[in-house]
Amino acid sequence: MRLDKFLSETGTATRSESAKAIRRGGVLVNGVAASSPALQIDPETAAVIYNGEPVEYRKYTYIMLNKPEGVVSATEDGRDRTVLDLLPDKLRRLNLFPCGRLDKNTVGLMLLTDNGELAHRLLAPKSHVAKSYRFEAERAISDEDKAALEEGVYIAGGYRTQPSTLSLDEGRKSGVITITEGKYHQIKLMLEAVDNKILKLGRITFGPLVLDGSLARGEWRFLTEQEIKQLESHGRN
């Protein structure tokens, strides 16, 4: 891989920025100042230093984000902040995108990645990837309504939802609902189908991923190696 391509793909610098840094001796490869942006390197083994900082190469980038309210699940938007706007400039240079969507006012776990193949597998309807949400409803959910939601209810367009599971808190106005599909406004519409209303909604799991409780709203971190292995394995099921 060309050195300038490596620096670009890691979000370290644009190709023009890389060329300038190389000219002034600011890029080291295996301890030696690089002589050209076209220098061929092995991205898996080369030790690259850019302006004094080591550059870590990842074939794919995986980020866990705790999405706050009022932020849209998109790569760009003309009016509102997007989930990518919550990342530092270096990461925003990468071709990251949200794997799936959360409504503007739904909070919680989002996966951001540049692995399109894995995202496609995880989001494919046939994959039935489980997603759990903590919710608060307007009124208590009866046993009858709980049974209906778990069995499947009819929502907009005459679509009947796939079976889900509900775990209710004391008082039965809040709890956790787990679904294996992702229709637009699905949980909101499911509650409306039993004459109820969602007041608060936050995703807490996505497949094998569990929202890191140490992440405040709007904060993010890279996935651990174990989480990446679990995610990639889940995507092959």
Disulfide bonds with the S-S distance in Angstrom:
none
